[in-house]
Each structure stands twice: as structure tokens, then as C-alpha cells.
Amino acid sequence: MNTAQTEPVHQIRRTSGSRRGELVDAGDTFRRTGRVRPRPRNASTKPPLFLPCARLAFAAVSAPRHWIGNPRLRGGQSQLKQRSGHGLRTRKEKESSSGRRPRRSQPTGSSPRGRAPESPRLVLPPKHTTPAAILPAKEGKKPTKPKEITGDPPSASNLDHAMSQPAAADADAAAMDPSPSPSPSPAAPHAPLPPAVVEWPEGGALTRDWVAGLASTLDWCSRHLPADRLPTVLPPALVQRLVLAAAAILHREPNLVRVDPRPGQSVVVVGDVHGQLHDVIFLLRDAGFPSEERVFVFNGDYVDRGAWGLETLLLLLAWKVLLPNCVFLLRGNHESKYCTSVYGFEKEVMTKYKDQGPQVYRKFLRCFEDLPLATIIAGCVYTAHGGIFRGTIVLPSKRSKKGKKGRKNKANCTVDPTSIRLGSLDELLKARRTVLDPPWEGQNLIPGDVLWSDPSLQMGLSPNQERGIGLLWGPDITQQFLRANKLKLIIRSHEGPDARDKRHDLLGMDKGYTIDHEVECGKLITLFSAPDYPQFQASEERYNNCGAYIVLNPPDFATPVFHSFEAVKPRPPAHPFYDFEEVIDSDEELNLDAMDSGTSSQ
């Protein structure tokens, strides 16, 4: 006779288990099988129909993470198997041990009547990934494409680790942690936390970790912070201090800097970057950060057109202050008052720093004046933003007296092409570079030539009529310049895909570089490091060009190794700081009257 039918309803004798024969408070019974469960004190008298599901949910919450992520535990009718100390078994194991007939499988989405459906499979949220802008990419013949890779924890001894985001390391550590999850609720979407306000390091000297932290902060701000909120993280006092510190170092450098690598050092040459912060961070990671084993030479045009010119320039200035003998920054034609007022950098500074904007902008203009004009690398490679230059010309003043209404009459800048001669390196050293805008007329023409000149396939040296400033030079002038100065390479920048699109005599900038002249003594190379340029384009069809950088390796440094790379995408949403639909591309048809000829900010 079944014990459940003879014993009082309120008590029943156990028929199985280690406590068989013991009288217990039955509470509610499962009539079909006669099995009972002890009722805890103050418990509800309602049938515990959902108790098995509740136990499963509790077990899933308290289970270690490696149980949930174990592929052996995925699928089937249960997530968890029996483990020592927990006493959890699958439903099949329970049915086989009790001798009960296995239940028929239910169609997906259905459940037996009167019972709760099975809990869905538990899936951990994906790991946090470091933005692709600050991650390395393997070198190869094909253009490097940035990928999302989990970053490494920061380390003071290794800048690669320091550049990685700590949040990624925390996610990896949490994923490997075997301890139970502290919270039973699913993880909510991660809300980005603002970084701490950047402060000048204690002791006054920059460190690699500080520069790495600055790069991560700038990257975070570009993705999560409105432009006019940048001062909440990057105070104007800090910006001015960093700019002045870099300007003091740059001011002591000559117009023509001699870069003499030590044994084992390689040299990385970078072209225009134009405020594309994420591509610059990727380039630094891809090429290897500046160090005692790796020297960087940047060929100008750090600002304008891109939405993060201020952040890009600050990052490079920080590297200059940290490693003044391993990082060399040259001036580009956009490091001037005129170009920054037309192509967006002035408005960018004013938008981001508002009332402090004019003061911050003046500090940048002063820094522009202190940037050197060119370098000679290992005695055999000449680098400059635009290219070569004419010799010093002694001419009478071309400005006439004031005319009516106090306006100065426009000078006649017509130059006899036969009177232009190729300049020497000594003349370059003596030129006056501390000008807001390089002069396009007068006696101090060398800075304008170095920053604005372009190569041509036509022989000779002539004024650059299309730009209105600088020169055009042919292969014969390249040969003459290399032979006179015992050089093997000229590396210049200045021309992006938009400029080359209008010059059918030269190659396009699809790969980020072109070899424009190959002569007996060497080569002339144009290098452009801003991929998918410009950031804001009025046409529906984008250029989608690659960026590139050059590595010069010892012992001769005369064999360039090209590294092309694609843009970091998707770019964070941003607004242009200039009217890109109306403003001309490729710096043509300059308003020469608006340029400040020879005026210094000091």
C-alpha cells in the first residue's frame, strides 16, 4: 500500500533516500508519484510548480563563468552539469537515476502544460575591444587594414602596453576569473566613463606613460565628447603649457635639421596627416612608437580639413617634448595664419575653447613660426614639405606708397624665369622662417618655396603660376639638386589625391606615395599619410586613397621601404570647421592679398 494513502495528510513517511522511514511535514504533495518535498518554515502552501526552474536559475547565477562558457555545456536540455560541491545534475541524469520514463522533446518555443519553459541559454556580453585607431597591424605588401584587437594592459616600460586601454585588460581578467558572478542580472550596456582631467606630470618632465595616456584620452574625447566640452578634460592652461614647451625646443633648431641616426636606428618619414587623429594613432602603432631605436620625421600639414587638428598636433608636440632627438616636426604650408583661417583650424580652436580660443590660437601660431623647414637624414636624404627652393635674390621693394583710401597698391610679382636659380643649403639655413605666412614676394622667398613648390615633368625651374606662390621644377633640377648636395633621395609631401586628380602629368595618390622623378643620382618621392582624404568631401564619390609612410633602414638609408595603410573606419561623427563645399581643394587660387607677408606674431 502506498504510504501516501495511509499516513495523515499533514505528515508522511519517507519511502526513499538516506532518511527513509522518517515522518516529515508533507505540505503539498505530488499526487501522481507520491513523492513529497519538505516544506520550509513560513513557506507558502501553493504548489511549487516553478521550483525546478528557480533552482536552475540560481545554479546558473552562482556557477563559475568558465562553466557557462564551456562549449561542452552549450546546447542540449541543460546548461550545467553536476560538479563537486554543487550537486547539480542535468534533467536526463535525474530521470535516469529515478527510473522515470524520459519526457518527449517539445517543439521549439513550447513547454509542457502547467510547467515553466526552460531558461534560455546564458551568454556573456562580448569583451570590450580597443578602438582600431590605436591597434597595430602587420606589415605586408598590401595596404594595412586596421582591425579590432583586445588591447594589452598598460605598462610603464613598454609603450605598446601603455597605449592599450585598461578597460580591455579588465574584461580579459574578468573572463578568466573562475569566481561566481556577483550579480544575477544580465550585464547592462557599458556606458563610457569620462577620463580624468589631464594634468601636467609631477616633476615637470613628460613620460612615455603620460603621452600614452594623452593619446587614449584624445581618442576617447573624439568619440564621446562634444567639441566644445574638450576643455573639461584638456584644460586650456595645459594646452598652452604643452605648446610653449614644444615651441621652445623647436625654436632652438635650425632651418635645416641634420638627423644623424645612431647605429641600428631606423628613420620613419611621415607626410601630411591633416587632423585625422585616429589614422595618426594607428600609424604610430603600426610603424612602432618613437624610441631610441626609431626616429620619426614628420613632413608638415598637421592641421586643417580634418576635425581633430588640435588633438593631432598636441599629440605630436607631446612626443617632441618627450623625445626631442628622436622626433622631428617640420613646417607645412597649412601651419600658417592664412591657411588655418580658411581651412578650419582657427575655427576649430575657437569652437573648442571659446573664450580662451584666441589666446590658445595665438600660442599655436607662435609654434608654427618655430617649426624647422627641412631635414637632411643620414647625409643622403632631403625632406621638406613642398620641395626645393630658389637662391636668395636681392630686389628693390615691390610695394609702392599708399594710394587712395589708404590701400597699398598690389605689387607686380612677375618674375623673369631666367633669373631664378637653384638655392643652396647654406642659403636655406640663413632664411627667416619666423613669419605667420611665408612671403610670396620680396626677398625672403625661400620659406614659401620650401612649403609650396611642386614637381613637374617639364624641364627647368619656374614660378608656380597655378598656386601663385612657390616653384615648379623638372627632373633636371632634381638631378642638379641631388648632385650639388651629394644626396640620393628627395622626400616631399604637399599633394594629396585631390591635387593629383587635377594634374594629369603626374601619377595619382591612390597608394599614398608616388615616385615623380627617377634620375641618375636618385629619386624624388611624394609622400601623403592621410588616408581617405579629405575627411569632408562635397562629391558623392570619395577618393578612398591609402595613406603611407616610409622607413629608411641602415646602413645606407637610401632605399625607401613603403608602407601603405587604409583609413580607420568608421570615423566618429564630427562636424567640419570650414565650408568644404565652397572652399577650393588643393590650395589653388590663393587670395594673396589676404596673406600676411612677412609679419611675425612675436
Secondary structure, 3 states (H helix, E strand, C coil): CCHHHHCCCCEEECCCCCCCCCEEECCCECCCCCCECCCCCCCCCCCCCCHHHHHHHHHHHHCEHHHHHCHHHCCCCCCCCCCCCCCCCCHHHHHHHHCCCCCCCCCCCCCCCCCCCCCCCCCCCCCCCCCHHHCCCCCCCCCECCCCCCCCCCECCEHHHHHCCHHHHHHHHHHHCCCECCCCCCCCCCCCCCCCCCCCCCCCCCCHHHHHHHHHHHHHHHHHCCHHHHHHCCCHHHHHHHHHHHHHHHHCCCCEEEECCCCCCEEEEECECCCCHHHHHHHHHHHCCCECCEEEEECCCCCCCCCCHHHHHHHHHHHHHHCCCCEEECCCCCCCHHHHHHCCHHHHHHHHHHHHHHHHHHHHHHHHHHCCCEEEECCCEEEECCCCCECCCCCCCCCCCECHHHCECCCCCCCCHHHCCECCHHHHHHCCCCCCECCCCCCCCHHHHHHHCEECCCCCEEECCCCCCCEEECHHHHHHHHHHCCCCEEEECCCCHHHHHCCCCCCCCCCCEEEEEECCCCEEEEEECCCCCCCCCCCCCCCCCCEEEEEECCCCCCCEEEEEECCCCCCCCCCCCCCCCCCCCCCCCCCHHHCCECCCCC
